[in-house]
Amino acid sequence: AKKWINIRKSYGNFYKVPRNQTKLTIMLEQLGMSYDGRPHSGLDDSKNIARIAIRMLQDGCELRVNEKMHGGQLMAVSSSTPLEGAPAPQMPRCRN
């Protein structure tokens, strides 16, 4: 994976909370959810992160790639970068 969505960054930016409030259990609690599964289990953590992402989408968040690896270095991706996989904007076609 060279590009990904850091859900902690997306959550903090969308809900306007500081970074120290973007731990997995805190994010779930603030969204009215409880942690499902065993803490620090990769599979259970992934499922809980997915639940957060779904809730963010339901709340109107547009999740975008916000981090990438380039030349072995972690880099932030600008929020003005087009959505991954989104088609280029096109002008409406007129029928004659």
Buried (B, 14 or more C-beta within 10 A) or exposed (E): EEBEBBBBBBBBBBBEBEEEBBEBEEBBEBBEBEBEEEEEEEEBBEEBBEBBBEBBEEEEBEBBBBBBEEEEEEEEBEEEEEEEEEEEEEEEEEEE
